[in-house]
Amino acid sequence: MKCLKKTYILAISGLICLSVFFSTEVFAEEPIHPGYPFVFSATGKLVRISAKEQEMVLDDTLYKLSSDTTYHSFDIVFANANSFNINDRIGVILRDKEKNEVLSVWLLDKAAQFGE
């Protein structure tokens, strides 16, 4: 009877461990906004952006834009470089990391949302 009780306790413990493991897999972290990527090449505060000059500055880093660069915002359907404001928090996905060439620009938070 004692052996059966130990086996039962071990089986229940194993099931609890498995359920905890699989529940963490199912409830993995969601992207910051629906449809956004999980990971960005870089994030930071927008200092300057100009589609005409084909460049933007996040924090203290200069990035190159191109006519192929896409712009994404959680509150605007067809975003462009003019959709972003100074001090907005931005995420970028780079096309070429060595040249700091941007493939896409994503609005993470508006400046007013984090007190800037």
Beta strands, then each sheet from edge to edge (+ up, - down):
strand 1: 42-50
strand 2: 55-58
strand 3: 61-64
strand 4: 70-72
strand 5: 89-96
strand 6: 101-109
sheet 1: 3+ 2- 1+ 5- 6+ 4+
end
